Amino acid sequence: MKTSFGTYFHRIALMLLLLAGILSGCTQGEQTQQASKSKEQTQQAEKKEEAYPVTVTDDAGKEITLEEKPEKIVSLLPSTTEMLFALGLDKEIVGVSDYDNYPEAVSKKEKVGAQDLNAEKIIALQPDVAFLQEYHAQNHGEIIKQFEAAGIKVFIVGSQNSFDQVYKAIRTVGKATGTLDKADSIIADMDAKVKAIKEKAKAVKEKKQVWIEVSPQPDIYTTGKGTFMNEMLEMIGASNVASSEEGWVKMDEEKIVSSNPDVIITTYGYYVDNPAEQVLNRSGWKEVKAVQSKEVFDVNSDMVTRPGPRLADGVEELGKLIYPDVFKK
């Protein structure tokens, strides 16, 4: 049977079309495989970042290598304890400081001291890692040597004076405990909340002068520049009357009164009854704007002075107290 040229050409065209489809399918398959491989490599890289052994540099500048993920953890700093709980390490935490009070589950943990360490109890708990503070590094060197001799990895957590430093601390603790993904998630949530607060603060029309009081009479202390409390006030569009001071400072009452703040925030209601009433009734403070308008409020100290995961909530709380018309909407 003869095959016409047209039929032959049609068959060739059909074969070329099928071949193109096959090649296209191969190319798409290869692209899909490459994308899948790339994603897998990224995931593996992320997992590798948390793989053990892991070496982390603490705030004392010491490199600490952890061979395995810690199964038992001791924390001697309330802010670090909050970080550890937020990272989902409730079961791993076996000892906390005498001052730890959050979250509620912390009440079930063994208390192992504060500035003064209960070395015997800590060693008996056999933690894999102990998160200590700078004070311990400076004053309890011999005890730290005992811990290290007992096989306890000692990790010094320094002071944090800004949100960026708090984020860094959360990430470092996360890396040391194999919870880096969770740490990044916490930081992202905090940062998102801060950005939303800053966006709301754009609606502030009149910047208020705010006096922050972190301890009452007779020794009145406040928070100046270089602290996250000063940063918090800036975030909500307020001005810290002590912003010319550096760090946490004691201030003279006459100077405070002359600054004539619009709002006064106290942070010591957890140990002083009715702090706002005490401020409102102080001799010589009657002409202060905040006293006349009764714009004196006490805020949960831990939310605004403790460098941990709740700081963003603390900013929001300050916003609601200082600019209720903006932040309570």
PEKA-V359532 format. One record per pair of residues at least 12 apart in sequence whose C-alpha atoms are under 6 Angstrom apart, sorted by the first residue. I is the first residue (numbers start at 1). J is the second residue. If there is no record, write none. Layout:
I/J
I/J
This chain:
50/178
52/67
52/68
53/66
53/67
53/68
54/66
58/155
58/156
59/156
59/157
59/158
60/156
69/177
70/128
71/92
72/92
72/93
72/127
72/128
73/92
73/93
73/94
73/127
73/129
73/130
74/93
74/94
74/95
74/96
74/130
75/96
75/130
75/131
76/96
76/97
76/132
78/100
79/306
79/307
79/308
87/182
94/109
95/109
95/110
95/111
96/111
96/112
97/111
97/112
97/113
97/114
98/111
98/113
98/114
128/152
129/152
129/153
129/154
130/154
131/155
131/156
132/156
133/156
133/157
134/158
161/227
161/228
162/228
167/187
171/183
190/312
198/235
201/236
201/237
207/238
208/238
208/262
209/239
209/241
209/261
209/262
210/239
210/240
210/241
210/261
210/262
210/263
210/264
211/241
211/261
211/264
212/265
213/266
214/266
214/267
220/250
220/251
221/249
221/250
221/251
222/248
222/249
223/247
223/248
224/242
224/243
224/245
224/246
224/247
225/243
225/246
225/247
226/247
227/247
232/315
236/319
260/288
261/290
262/289
262/290
263/290
263/295
264/296
265/296
265/297
265/298
266/298
267/298
267/299
267/301
276/296
276/297
